[in-house]
Structures are given as structure tokens and as C-alpha cells.
């Protein structure tokens, strides 16, 4: 094992500890509020609980195998273990984009004015949260069934060409027809939820701007300088969406570059692991700002 491998390993372990502790603490905090303090619980807390759970699963199933391989433990996953690990990671990563998109849309509808065309959804959106979770799980589990077919444990064989590669797993040479269908479905899903996320964010920014304009006409400094809890929550969610978009597209760019690179690069494979786990690691600390 080289010194650089150990450095990568300790970096992965640090990210695991920070992300796991942050998400676990936030999960317990929301669960405590939801179960014991009924007067304080809000429907949006269900989305936060689901997001922290998805974050923990993403971190565990992505970073633990990467950390183990960094310390020189090669081929510790067989084909079944590799398929299960990568499948779970990809499903939870897909759930992350779906849940974050739902969170931004929910908050946009919540803070919309009573005269807005979205006002009529305020009374109905809370009942859509749990069915939305079920829909997200089913869709993402169906999408990534293809991974079970094409992914195996990494061998001591150099594969050249467009294949998906990670430090412990790699795909077979994909048939063009099936791989293009698979990638098209993922792109369509991502575009739908990213557009919803960005549209909700732009709508919230416009509402915040209008609120600030109105606040400037309030003569009492105490009123204008103290944002409401809804405004604070909206700021946090906008920051969360910004973090997600940055890390999500950065990871996609590196992954696509690595996919089409003639020769695979272990350092780039590890960088994709870090980028894909930055959002679930940072997420709980952004959400904790409201406490």
C-alpha cells in the first residue's frame, strides 16, 4: 500500500464519520420532534427525515467500499456483493435528487401567497408526501435493475473503452442498444427533477426578492431585520439546492469523462466517490442552521 492510498483512505473515513454523524444527529432530532412534540411537527419534516436516511445509505454504500480498497484490500467484494453495493448506492443517489426536488417544490408552494395559482395546492401537498416517496423508490429501483446485469467485481484485467469503473467494481462491455436506453432514462429522470428543482428555486428567489422590497417600506427596523422562520427555511433550502446542483453536475462531468476515457484512472475513480458524497455529507449541516 502506498502513502497516497492511505491518505485517500483516511480522507474517505473522515468523510464517512462527518456525514454519518451529521445525518444521524439530524435524523434523531427530526424523529424526536415528529414523535414526541406533535405541536411542533410539520409535514416538511417527513421530507427531511427521508433525505437524511437516503444520505446515510449513500455515504455508507459508496464511501465504505472506497475506503476499504484505498487501504489495499483488493477484491473484497465478489460479484454479488458488488452488484448489491453499487445497486443500492445508485438507487439512493437517485432518491437524493428526487427528494431534494420534492423539498424545493414543497417549500415553494408553502411560502406562495394566498392569491397565487399554487395556493390551492397548499392543503393537498401534505397528503402527497408519502405516496411520492413510494413512487420514487419504485421508479429508481426499476431504473437501476440494469446495473445488476452488467456490473461485476473488479478483476486484474485492464479494460479499455467505454465502461463504468469504480475502485471495486466495473461494468462489462455494454451493448450499445441497451446502454443508450439506460442512459436515456437516467438523463430524462435527471432533467425532469432538476428542472422542477430549479423552477421551484427561481420561484422562491422571486418571492424572497418581493418580500425584501416590501420590507424596505416597513418603518420598524425590528420588523424588517427579523426574517420569519419560513424565510429562514427557504434560504436554507435554496443553499441546499445550490450545493446539490454544483456537486451533482461536477460528479456527472467527471463520471462521463472517466466513462469515455480510453484508459481508466484510479485517482479519478476516487474523485467521483468524493464528489458524489459531498452533498449528503454537507446536507445535514446546512439544514441544522435553522436550529
Wavefront OBJ file of the C-alpha trace (Angstrom):
o trace
v 0.000 0.000 0.000
v 1.384 3.421 -0.985
v 1.255 6.553 1.177
v -1.116 8.203 -1.296
v -3.529 5.280 -0.923
v -3.512 5.698 2.862
v -4.200 9.420 2.510
v -7.193 8.663 0.304
v -8.371 6.082 2.821
v -8.192 8.457 5.783
v -9.972 11.119 3.729
v -12.797 8.678 2.967
v -13.040 7.665 6.640
v -13.209 11.327 7.710
v -15.986 11.974 5.220
v -17.856 8.864 6.422
v -17.639 9.949 10.074
v -18.695 13.543 9.403
v -21.541 12.603 7.071
v -22.810 9.703 9.187
v -22.757 11.645 12.454
v -24.343 14.755 10.939
v -27.159 12.895 9.205
v -27.757 10.575 12.175
v -27.980 13.509 14.584
v -30.389 15.355 12.325
v -32.437 12.197 11.741
v -32.839 11.640 15.502
v -33.677 15.307 16.014
v -36.463 15.231 13.433
v -37.744 11.881 14.664
v -37.840 13.138 18.249
v -39.783 16.217 17.178
v -42.086 14.210 14.955
v -42.877 11.530 17.559
v -42.926 13.446 20.849
v -43.693 17.085 20.046
v -46.785 16.963 17.885
v -47.386 20.698 18.138
v -44.025 21.429 16.532
v -44.005 18.820 13.775
v -44.593 19.893 10.194
v -45.283 17.878 7.037
v -41.945 19.012 5.616
v -40.202 17.159 8.464
v -41.089 13.891 6.703
v -39.081 15.049 3.681
v -36.123 15.955 5.889
v -36.276 12.540 7.609
v -36.330 10.750 4.264
v -33.481 12.885 2.914
v -31.216 12.202 5.910
v -31.948 8.459 5.661
v -31.080 8.479 1.950
v -27.911 10.454 2.713
v -26.720 7.876 5.254
v -27.309 4.997 2.837
v -25.494 6.849 0.027
v -22.469 7.540 2.217
v -22.290 4.007 3.601
v -22.666 2.136 0.314
v -20.334 4.442 -1.598
v -17.547 5.501 0.742
v -17.030 2.360 2.844
v -16.050 0.184 -0.179
v -13.863 3.032 -1.488
v -12.147 3.394 1.901
v -11.510 -0.351 2.189
v -9.999 -0.525 -1.299
v -7.815 2.513 -0.540
v -6.120 0.610 2.295
v -5.007 -2.091 -0.108
v -7.803 -4.617 0.409
v -8.406 -5.705 -3.157
v -11.253 -7.845 -4.431
v -13.037 -7.865 -1.041
v -16.392 -7.869 -2.842
v -17.484 -10.756 -5.013
v -19.879 -10.313 -7.916
v -22.982 -10.488 -5.698
v -21.562 -8.034 -3.165
v -20.521 -5.640 -5.902
v -23.928 -5.752 -7.577
v -25.756 -5.215 -4.261
v -23.472 -2.389 -3.131
v -23.472 -0.475 -6.394
v -27.198 -1.032 -6.980
v -28.083 0.315 -3.523
v -25.766 3.292 -3.954
v -27.210 4.228 -7.342
v -30.802 3.858 -6.077
v -30.162 6.066 -3.042
v -28.345 8.629 -5.178
v -31.365 8.730 -7.476
v -33.603 9.123 -4.433
v -31.466 12.076 -3.362
v -32.274 14.101 -6.475
v -35.971 13.148 -6.237
v -36.240 14.070 -2.547
v -34.342 17.342 -2.920
v -36.597 18.282 -5.830
v -39.695 17.452 -3.760
v -38.300 19.521 -0.889
v -37.789 22.607 -3.047
v -41.237 22.264 -4.658
v -42.910 21.761 -1.261
v -41.241 24.857 0.190
v -42.108 26.943 -2.887
v -45.780 26.027 -2.547
v -45.682 26.587 1.231
v -44.438 30.177 1.009
v -46.555 31.123 -2.016
v -49.106 33.861 -1.413
v -52.784 33.114 -0.885
v -53.539 34.760 -4.229
v -51.043 32.624 -6.125
v -52.139 29.911 -8.516
v -50.221 27.488 -6.295
v -52.281 28.384 -3.211
v -54.873 25.721 -3.899
v -52.145 23.067 -3.624
v -51.203 24.038 -0.060
v -53.926 21.950 1.520
v -53.250 18.947 -0.718
v -49.484 18.705 -0.971
v -49.029 17.247 2.527
v -51.043 14.174 1.560
v -48.773 13.611 -1.451
v -45.529 13.208 0.516
v -45.700 9.511 1.426
v -47.083 8.428 -1.997
v -44.249 10.440 -3.570
v -41.674 8.524 -1.509
v -43.173 5.209 -2.626
v -43.157 6.362 -6.252
v -39.513 7.494 -6.004
v -38.380 4.164 -4.539
v -40.209 2.083 -7.131
v -39.001 4.157 -10.094
v -35.358 4.220 -9.032
v -35.293 0.534 -8.126
v -36.679 -0.325 -11.554
v -34.295 2.005 -13.395
v -31.156 0.510 -11.866
v -32.047 -3.161 -12.298
v -29.849 -2.931 -15.406
v -26.826 -2.492 -13.120
v -27.354 -5.972 -11.666
v -26.954 -7.395 -15.149
v -23.855 -5.529 -16.321
v -21.726 -4.973 -13.194
v -19.218 -7.430 -11.724
v -16.422 -7.296 -9.192
v -13.196 -5.766 -10.457
v -10.611 -8.212 -11.798
v -6.912 -7.921 -12.500
v -7.770 -7.210 -16.104
v -7.319 -3.902 -17.895
v -10.469 -2.947 -19.767
v -10.207 -0.288 -22.429
v -13.203 1.503 -23.810
v -16.487 2.994 -22.601
v -17.233 1.107 -19.379
v -18.350 2.180 -15.909
v -15.464 1.719 -13.481
v -15.050 2.115 -9.725
v -12.178 1.042 -7.423
v -14.003 -2.204 -6.541
v -16.489 -2.721 -9.398
v -16.675 -2.340 -13.124
v -19.213 -2.951 -15.830
v -18.923 -5.338 -18.712
v -18.682 -4.079 -22.247
v -22.217 -2.777 -22.727
v -24.379 -3.483 -25.734
v -24.955 -0.160 -27.463
v -28.739 -0.506 -27.690
v -29.271 -1.326 -24.008
v -26.689 1.130 -22.703
v -28.191 4.021 -24.694
v -31.681 3.157 -23.443
v -30.409 3.011 -19.866
v -28.561 6.325 -20.138
v -31.545 7.979 -21.844
v -33.858 7.002 -18.987
v -31.434 8.403 -16.417
v -30.994 11.647 -18.375
v -34.766 12.098 -18.701
v -35.263 11.479 -14.976
v -32.480 13.884 -14.032
v -33.726 16.608 -16.366
v -37.292 16.343 -15.059
v -36.294 16.648 -11.413
v -33.546 19.224 -11.965
v -35.947 21.410 -13.970
v -38.529 21.098 -11.175
v -35.849 21.896 -8.612
v -34.520 24.913 -10.486
v -38.012 26.184 -11.332
v -39.014 25.998 -7.671
v -35.793 27.718 -6.637
v -36.256 30.561 -9.120
v -39.838 30.985 -7.886
v -38.643 31.126 -4.258
v -35.931 33.653 -5.135
v -38.536 35.888 -6.792
v -40.772 35.623 -3.710
v -37.857 36.489 -1.421
v -36.980 39.474 -3.594
v -40.555 40.748 -3.450
v -40.597 40.211 0.317
v -37.395 42.217 0.675
v -38.813 45.013 -1.441
v -41.882 45.174 0.789
v -39.737 45.008 3.936
v -37.850 48.118 2.857
v -41.087 50.074 3.199
v -41.617 48.940 6.781
v -40.630 51.738 9.137
v -39.892 49.484 12.147
v -36.289 48.197 11.967
v -37.165 45.293 14.262
v -39.755 44.022 11.794
v -37.677 44.437 8.661
v -34.476 42.949 10.106
v -36.004 39.776 11.558
v -36.911 37.280 8.846
v -39.705 34.842 9.583
v -38.988 31.123 10.164
v -40.421 30.410 6.695
v -37.951 32.842 5.116
v -35.026 31.315 7.040
v -36.079 27.816 5.966
v -36.353 28.987 2.359
v -32.806 30.415 2.485
v -31.510 27.074 3.786
v -33.325 25.089 1.113
v -32.017 27.386 -1.628
v -28.487 26.887 -0.288
v -29.112 23.138 -0.201
v -30.314 23.125 -3.812
v -27.259 25.139 -4.892
v -24.938 22.620 -3.216
v -26.779 19.738 -4.816
v -26.647 21.184 -8.329
v -22.928 22.000 -8.042
v -21.806 18.608 -6.732
v -24.270 16.629 -8.851
v -23.145 18.084 -12.169
v -19.462 18.074 -11.145
v -19.724 14.372 -10.382
v -21.600 13.690 -13.626
v -18.950 15.514 -15.645
v -16.071 13.530 -14.099
v -18.024 10.250 -14.396
v -18.763 10.804 -18.093
v -15.152 11.769 -18.760
v -13.971 8.620 -16.984
v -16.567 6.508 -18.813
v -15.315 7.517 -22.260
v -11.635 7.751 -21.326
v -9.677 5.031 -23.200
v -7.739 4.033 -20.082
v -9.213 4.111 -16.592
v -7.693 6.279 -13.851
v -7.906 5.161 -10.209
v -7.462 8.712 -8.942
v -10.420 9.946 -10.994
v -12.484 6.997 -9.772
v -11.822 8.072 -6.196
v -12.609 11.696 -7.009
v -16.049 10.645 -8.276
v -16.626 8.934 -4.930
v -15.754 12.105 -3.046
v -17.897 14.337 -5.265
v -20.894 12.007 -5.102
v -20.719 12.014 -1.291
v -20.093 15.726 -0.718
v -23.775 16.661 -0.924
v -25.035 14.016 1.555
v -22.151 14.962 3.874
v -22.823 18.721 3.783
v -26.626 18.453 3.690
v -27.308 17.960 7.442
v -25.120 20.913 8.444
v -26.999 23.202 6.047
v -30.331 22.028 7.480
v -29.073 22.449 11.071
v -28.815 26.208 10.514
v -32.482 26.572 11.360
v -31.956 25.161 14.855
l 1 2 3 4 5 6 7 8 9 10 11 12 13 14 15 16 17 18 19 20 21 22 23 24 25 26 27 28 29 30 31 32 33 34 35 36 37 38 39 40 41 42 43 44 45 46 47 48 49 50 51 52 53 54 55 56 57 58 59 60 61 62 63 64 65 66 67 68 69 70 71 72 73 74 75 76 77 78 79 80 81 82 83 84 85 86 87 88 89 90 91 92 93 94 95 96 97 98 99 100 101 102 103 104 105 106 107 108 109 110 111 112 113 114 115 116 117 118 119 120 121 122 123 124 125 126 127 128 129 130 131 132 133 134 135 136 137 138 139 140 141 142 143 144 145 146 147 148 149 150 151 152 153 154 155 156 157 158 159 160 161 162 163 164 165 166 167 168 169 170 171 172 173 174 175 176 177 178 179 180 181 182 183 184 185 186 187 188 189 190 191 192 193 194 195 196 197 198 199 200 201 202 203 204 205 206 207 208 209 210 211 212 213 214 215 216 217 218 219 220 221 222 223 224 225 226 227 228 229 230 231 232 233 234 235 236 237 238 239 240 241 242 243 244 245 246 247 248 249 250 251 252 253 254 255 256 257 258 259 260 261 262 263 264 265 266 267 268 269 270 271 272 273 274 275 276 277 278 279 280 281 282 283 284 285 286 287 288 289 290 291
